[in-house]
Amino acid sequence: MSRLRSMSARDRLSTTGVWYFTDGMSATQAAEFAQRIESLGYSTLWLPDTVGRDPFAHIAWLASQTTTLQFATGIANIFHRHPGPMLQVANTLAEQTGGRFVLGLGVSHGPMVEGLRGLDYSKPLTTMREYLAAMDASPYSGAAGPDAPIRLLAALGPKMLELSRDAADGAHPYWTTPEHTAQAREILGPDKLLCVEQKVVLSTDATAAREAGNAALSIYANLPNYRNNWIRLGYSDDEIERRDPRFVDAVVAWGDADAVQARVQAHYDAGADHVCIQPLSTEGFLHLDWAVLEALAPTP
């Protein structure tokens, strides 16, 4: 345990993590969830920033209830916070968690930023570039941890991946494939972090597994950032729209434990430093399937 406490954030990312929504849990339930994730040997718990809990306040609570588990935002929406306060909260969490915090930043999506918040989404890449520069120029006079928090960008296309290489510590792609991981590694180069999310279903029933994948896809499939990336990867609008098995099977790993683990390993083989698995259940979206998390748990 003492060795785990002394590990750097980057070292922790060498072990598989978990990506999950906890908004349906009470604070106590979320803490118990994080504690169990920690006990299974996962290195990092990734939490989103949508219209639920504030991820930073939530991470502060969860970190106080755990000892070695690292926390990451997947992702913090840059349109929700000024660059200066973003730097403040990242540094504060990194210091108060003993270095167990990773800052994942992203531009989110037009429907969230422009549609829901009424903000300008006309130039997301330029906005991200200027935002990072403003963060770097912002003052911070609070207590600091031994290392600055790792900064990753939600990146799918080549230009955002290049920005992840040039102005951040790496990238956090979401809803992708091992083929995309290989492309991302080529753009990032050998030294930048590549932390990939992969949805997993522990079921050998093809129909049930694909229905579980479709339930998740129904939330994301019409968001242009994801759809454009899937098209770049060779899937047609028609395949995406009708959830063709070729497409669903590419973005959702399903099968027995060996088959699902093989997909996770395929990302590592393609150049990922870290894979965070998002468990999906045949019993419904956001029904937490502990069986898959136990089956894929890293060796302590």
N, C-alpha and C positions, 0 to 999 in steps of 0.2 A: 504493500500500500504506500509506503514512504517513497518508493521509486516512482510510482505513478504521480504522486504529489509534486515531485521535482521535475517531471517531464515538461518540456516546452509545448506551446500550443501546436507548433509544427510537428513535433514528434507524436503528439496525440493523434494527429490527422493521418498517421500511417496505419491506423486501425479503423475498421468500418464503423460507421455511425448510423443514426436513425433520424429520419425527417418525419415530423408528425404534427398535426393540429391538436392542441390541447384545449381549445375553447369550449368544448363540450364537457370538460371536467371541472369540478370545483378546484379551488386552490389546493386543498388537501389531497384530492385525487391526483392532481397533476404532480404534486411532490412525490407521491407514492409511485406514480408512473416513472418519473425520472430516477428514483431510487432503484427501481427494478431494472430499468435500462442500464444503469451503472453496474448493478450486480451481475448482469449478463456479460459484462466485459466490453460493451460498446464504448467508444471513446468520446463521442460527441452527439448531442441532441440538437437538431436544427429546428427552429421555430419560425413560422411565417409572420408577416406584417400585412394584415388585410383590413378588416373592419372589426376585429375582435380585440382581445387584450393587447395592450401596449407590450411589444416583445421585450423591451429593455427592463421595464418594471417586473415583468413576469420572470425573466432570466435572473434578476436579482433575488427574487424569492426562491426560485428553484435551486440556484447555486448555494443559497444558505442552507438548503436541506440535503445537499450532497457533498461529497468530499473530493472525488476525482473526476467526475463527469464534466466534460467541456460543453459549452453552449455556443451556438452560432445562430445568427439571424439569416433566414433563408427566404426572402431577403428583406432588409430594411429599405423602405421606399424613400428615395431621396427627395421626392416632392413633398413629403410629410414633415420634413425637418430642415432647418437652416444648417449649412455646413458647420458652423461653429458649435451649436449644440450637439450635432452628431458627433463631432470630435470629443466633446465633453463627456457624453454618455458612454462612448466607446472606451475612452481612457479610464473613466470611473469604474466601469464593470471589469475591465482588465485588471485594474489594481485591486479592487475589492474581492474578486474571485481568485486571486492568486495566479492570474494568467490564464484562467479557464474561459476565455471568451474570444470568439472570432467574429469580426464584423463583415457580414455579407451585405453588400449594397446593390440596389438595382433601380431601373427606371420604371418598373412595374409595367402597366399596360394602359393604352389610351382610354378604354372604358372606365378604368378605376381612377385615373388621374384627371382626364378631361371630362368624362361623363359624370362621375360621382362627385369629384372634388371641384370641378369647374376651373381647372388649372391648364396652362398651355402645355401641350404635348407635341408641338410641331417639330422639335429638334432634340429628340432624346439623347442621341450620341453626344452632340455638342453640350447639352445640359450636363451630362455626366462628366465630361472632360472638364468643364468649368467648375463643377461642384467639387471634384477631387482637388483641383488647384486651390479652391477657396478653403477646403479643409486643411490643406497643407500650410496655408498662410494664416490660419486662425491661431490665436494665442491659447495656451492652456497653462494655468498656474497651480492646478491641483496636484495632490500626491500622485506619483507615477509608479507603475509596476516595474519589474526588471526589464520588460520588453514592451514595445509598442504593440497594440493589438494587430493581429493579421487582418488585412483588408482585401476582400475578394469581391469580384463583380459578377452579377448575374449576366452571363454572356452566352449568346447562341451564335450570332453571325460573326463573320471574319473581323469586321471593324471593332465590335465591342470586345472581341477576344484580343485584338491587338492593343486596345486600351488597357485591358486587364494585364497584359504583359508590360506595358510601358509605364503605367501609373498606379498599379496595384500589385498585390502579392500573388495574384492568380485569379482563377475563375471558378464560378459555381454554376455549371449548366444544369438545367432542369428539363425533364421530359425528353431526354435524348437517348441515344443508342451507342453501343461500343464504336460504331463507325464514326459517329460524331466525336467521341472521345479521342479517337486517333487523329482526326482533323484538328481538334482543339489543341492537342499536345504539339502538333507540328507548328501551329501558329505561336503558341506560348513559349516554345523552346524547352530545354531540359530542366530549367531551374525554378520556374514558377509553379505554384501549387494548382492542381487541377482536382477539384472536389465535386464529384458528379452525383446527382440524385438518380435513383432507380426505383420504380414502383414494382412491388413483388406480390404475387398471389400464391399461396401454398395450396394448390389444388391440381389434380390430374384430370379433372373434368373440364374439357376444353370450353364447352358452352358456358358453364358457371364462371370459369376464370375470365373469359372474354367479357362476360356481362359485368363482372367486377371492374375490369379495366374500362369498360364503356361508361360506367357510372362516374368514374373519375374523369374520363375524357370529356364528358358532357359539360363539365365546368370550364374546361380550358380550350376545347377544340376550335371555338370561334374567335379566340384571341389571336390577332395577326402575328405577334412575335413568335408564338409557337407554330402556328400553321405555316408561316413562311419558312421556318427552319425545317419542318418536316418535308416541305416541298423541295428545299435544297438537298435534302437527304434522299430524294427520289420517289416520294410518295405523292400521288396525284390528289387534287381536291376531291375527286370522286371517292377515292379510297378512304380519305380522311372522313368525308361526310357520311359514308355508309358504314364506317368502322370495318373495313375489309380486314379479314383475319391476318393478312400479310402485314398490314399497318399496326393493328393492335398488338400482335405478337412481337413486333419490333420494339415497341415502347413500353410494354408491360411484360415482365418476366413471370412465367407461371409454370407449374409442374410440381414434381416432388422436390424434396430439399436439395438433392444433387443437381437437378436441372436449374433451379433458381440460383443456387450457389455458383453454378457454371456461368450464368449471365453476369453476376457480380464480378467473378474472376475475369471475364472477358473485358470489362472496363479496366481492371488493373493491368491486364495484358496489353491493352491499347494505350496505356500511359497515364491512367488516373493515379493520383496519390491517395485519394480517399473516395470511398463510395458511401453515401448515406442512403439506406434503404427506406422506402416508404411502404409500410404494410397495407395491403388492401384485403378486404374480406369478401368472400362469396355471400356473406350474410348481410351485406349492405355497406355503403360508403360511410366511413368513420366508425364502423364497428371494429374495434381494435382486436386484431388476431395475434394473440401472444404466441401461438404455435409457430408461426413463421419467424417471429423474432427469436424464439428459443432455438429453432432449427438452424438459424444463420448466425447465432451468437459467436463472437470471436472467442478463441481459446484463451482463457485467463492467463 
